[in-house]
Amino acid sequence: MNLQGHSNTLPMGTRLECYQIEDVLGVGGFGITYKAKDLNLGCNVAIKEYFPASFAVRAANTCTVNSRTSNDNEIYTTGLHRFLDEARILAQFKSRSIVHVNRFIKANGTAYIIMDYEEGVPLSRYLLKSKRLTEHELVMVAVPILEGLRTIHQSKYLHRDIKPSNIYLRKQGRPVLIDFGSARQSIDNNGQAVTGFVTHGYAPFEQYNTHDEQGPWTDLYGLGATLYRCIKGVSPVDALDRLAAIQAGEPDPLKPLLLEKPDKYGTEILSCIDWMLSFRIKHRPQSVDEVMHRFKAVRTKRLQVESPKTVLSQKDIDWDAEFVVAIESELATYIGPLAPIMVKKALHESTNLDELHRSLAVNIDNPSHREQFMQLFSVRASTSPHSVVTEKTTTHNSVPMHLNESGEINKNFRNEAEQALARYIGPLAGIIVDEAIASSSYRDEVVRKLVKEIQNETDKSRFLDEVNKN
């Protein structure tokens, strides 16, 4: 999407620390999303700028953002705090079904969230072209998003704005949940429900008032409404209209899918979506797990008979998490802190182990090291990705790099890392180093965790130089 002519956007080529703005991906009511280049690492990122168009303005010929009037100052500042809360919330989640946030930057009177850049389109845009999804495509959207919601709910948060435009389809098909601007913990310290902005047709009635408690059932209604749109081609009847009809003693204007029986959809899926869209909280599923197994069962059956060639075709493998950590750690012994970025890129582009190994090996300059890397993770053709970690052969790296031969922590490395980190973050360095060592298996894995604690990009480079010189 090219929106460079939009009057409120940053000029192309604008620098934000080490990031250079290259394109505009989207403009919404509360923010602008850009494609940018990380000039240090040479990779693309997505940057979301806080820019509430109704009460903010960009100063002429500058990047600076201000509230439109003095009367707007309070609401602008409150929104900015909420925007930064979004970044902090997202940073907690490590799921392939949730957009990944790397950091945020405060600058120009506003703030910017730095996220992974993914090729793809919003589900809402895909639906403009295709109008509807097949049942197979429907479950390919539902299952990953349910997995993401389970992660969110386990942390006592709610997304609170599930709709087609907030589900992003990666180029290879796996959906990811985006835009957590409405995300909040489900209850505050007094146990009261939290309310916020709503999207008509996708928000249940409890989001319109302060009396009914919000919970996982609230997000499940939004997902049910999204799946309804994918089947019917239109959004569901708004919750307020449903309420008005019910209070007037009239039938619920939202007719159950199971009664309408749209072609080529099984009763398992239709009845589950109807359940998620129940008007009353007590009639809805109360947790993700209550509906997850239904969608997974349909997905398993469908995968046995069809694999449509669409943007939703799941060509990217659900790589085992332990395998990903292991291969990142091994690659880091050859190329250093860039390893996670290279692995992430290769995982999205590869459809089998051989492709993954070859894609990663090209990053290793030394031919003998490249061969060692290939041999280390070579497996029999019949071995699945989930068992690849157990196939590792013994090499010079079988002893974790921050341990000595007896398995004890190398105190010199620990002390050097603490001293280097303390120059940039102060006395907390010792605690952070100990935590990183305790949760890591390799020296470079520790270094990657520590460098994330440093905000300034120049300081990050200096820190890496210090800890890697020995």
C-alpha positions, 0 to 999 in steps of 0.5 A, spaced: 500 500 500 502 506 498 499 512 502 505 517 501 501 522 499 497 522 505 498 529 508 499 527 516 505 522 514 512 522 515 516 524 509 520 518 506 527 518 508 525 520 515 530 517 520 528 515 527 534 513 530 537 507 526 530 506 522 529 510 515 522 510 513 521 507 506 513 507 505 506 508 508 503 501 510 496 504 513 493 510 516 488 509 521 484 513 526 489 513 532 496 511 528 500 511 522 504 504 520 510 505 516 515 500 513 522 502 515 529 499 514 533 498 520 540 501 518 544 497 523 541 490 521 539 491 514 532 488 515 525 491 514 521 493 520 514 496 521 513 502 525 507 504 528 506 512 530 501 515 535 497 520 531 490 520 533 488 524 527 482 527 530 486 531 536 493 531 533 497 535 528 504 535 525 507 542 525 509 544 518 515 542 515 517 538 521 516 531 524 513 534 531 506 532 533 502 536 537 495 536 540 490 540 535 488 545 541 490 546 548 483 543 550 486 536 547 492 536 551 489 531 556 486 526 551 492 526 547 497 525 553 492 520 555 492 516 548 500 516 548 500 513 555 495 508 552 499 507 546 506 505 550 502 500 554 500 497 548 507 496 546 509 493 553 503 489 553 505 486 546 512 485 548 510 480 554 507 475 548 512 470 545 507 467 540 507 466 532 500 468 532 501 475 535 505 481 532 512 481 535 514 488 538 522 489 539 522 496 542 519 503 542 521 510 541 519 516 544 520 522 539 517 528 536 512 529 541 509 522 540 512 515 540 513 509 535 512 502 536 518 498 532 515 491 530 517 485 525 515 487 518 511 481 515 509 481 507 502 480 507 495 483 507 489 484 512 484 479 512 479 485 511 483 486 504 483 479 502 475 479 503 474 485 499 477 480 493 474 473 495 468 476 499 468 469 503 472 464 505 472 456 504 471 452 510 478 450 510 480 457 509 476 459 515 479 454 520 486 456 517 484 463 520 481 460 526 486 456 529 492 460 529 488 466 532 485 462 538 492 460 539 494 467 540 488 469 544 490 463 549 496 466 550 493 473 551 488 470 556 493 466 560 496 473 562 490 476 564 489 480 558 484 481 553 484 484 546 477 487 545 478 489 538 477 482 534 475 484 527 478 482 520 482 488 519 486 486 526 488 479 523 493 480 518 495 474 513 502 473 512 504 472 505 505 464 506 498 464 510 499 463 517 495 469 520 497 474 526 493 478 531 495 485 530 493 492 533 493 491 541 490 499 542 484 496 546 488 491 549 487 491 557 487 487 563 481 484 564 479 487 571 482 492 574 485 492 582 477 493 584 475 487 580 471 492 575 470 491 568 474 495 563 470 498 557 473 502 551 472 503 544 468 498 540 467 496 533 460 495 531 458 488 529 464 485 532 463 488 539 458 484 544 454 488 549 458 488 555 463 492 551 458 498 551 456 498 558 460 498 565 455 493 568 457 486 565 464 483 566 468 482 560 473 476 559 475 471 554 468 470 552 468 477 549 474 476 545 471 470 543 464 474 540 469 478 536 472 472 533 465 469 532 463 475 528 469 475 524 468 468 522 461 470 521 463 475 516 468 470 512 462 466 511 456 471 510 460 476 506 457 481 511 458 483 518 453 481 524 447 485 526 450 490 531 449 488 539 445 494 540 440 492 535 440 485 538 438 488 545 433 493 542 429 487 539 430 482 545 427 488 549 422 489 545 420 482 545 422 481 538 426 475 535 434 476 535 435 479 528 442 475 528 439 469 525 443 463 527 448 460 521 446 453 523 438 455 521 441 458 514 445 452 512 450 456 508 453 451 502 459 447 503 460 449 511 459 443 516 454 443 522 460 443 527 463 449 524 456 453 524 454 451 531 460 453 534 460 460 531 453 461 533 455 459 540 461 464 540 455 469 538 450 468 543 448 474 546 448 473 553 455 472 556 453 465 560 450 462 553 457 463 550 464 459 551 467 461 557 475 459 554 478 458 548 479 451 550 472 450 549 472 451 542 479 450 540 478 442 539 472 443 535 476 447 529 482 443 530 478 437 529 475 440 522 482 442 520 485 435 521 479 432 516 480 438 511 487 437 510 486 430 509 482 432 502 484 439 500 490 444 500 487 450 496 492 454 493 491 461 496 494 466 501 491 462 506 495 456 504 499 454 510 506 453 507 510 455 513 511 449 518 509 450 525 517 449 527 518 446 534 520 451 539 526 447 542 528 446 535 528 454 533 532 455 540 537 450 538 538 452 531 539 459 533 544 458 538 548 454 533 548 459 528 550 464 533 556 461 534 558 462 527 555 469 525 553 472 532 547 476 534 544 476 527 542 469 528 535 470 530 533 475 525 536 470 519 533 464 523 526 467 523 527 469 515 529 462 514 523 459 517 518 463 514 521 461 507 522 454 508 518 448 507 522 443 509 529 441 513 533 441 507 531 448 505 532 451 512 539 448 513 541 451 506 538 457 507 541 458 514 548 455 511 549 461 506 550 466 512 556 462 514 562 465 510 567 459 512 566 453 508 569 448 513 564 452 519 558 451 514 559 444 513 560 443 520 553 447 521 550 442 515 552 436 519 550 438 526 543 438 524 542 433 518 537 428 519 534 422 516 529 424 511 524 420 515 525 425 521 520 430 523 522 437 525 519 436 532 525 430 533 530 434 530 533 436 536 535 429 538 539 428 532 544 433 534 551 430 533 557 431 538 561 437 536 566 442 539 560 446 541 557 441 546 559 444 552 555 451 553 560 457 552 558 460 558 560 454 562 567 451 563 568 443 562 566 441 569 559 445 568 560 451 572 559 458 570 565 461 567 566 467 573 570 471 568 565 472 563 559 473 568 563 479 571 565 482 564 558 482 562 556 485 568 561 490 568 560 492 561 552 492 562 553 496 568 556 502 564 549 503 560 544 501 565 547 501 572 547 497 578 541 492 576 546 489 571 548 484 576 541 481 577 540 481 569 546 478 567 545 472 573 538 471 570 540 471 563 545 466 564 540 462 568 536 461 562 541 460 557 545 455 554 550 459 550 554 465 551 551 468 545 544 467 547 546 471 554 549 476 550 543 477 545 538 477 552 543 483 555 543 487 549 536 488 549 536 491 556 540 497 552 536 503 549 541 507 545 543 503 538 550 506 539 551 503 546 548 497 544 554 496 539 559 498 544 556 493 549 557 488 543 564 490 542 566 489 549 563 483 551 565 480 544 573 482 544 575 476 549 
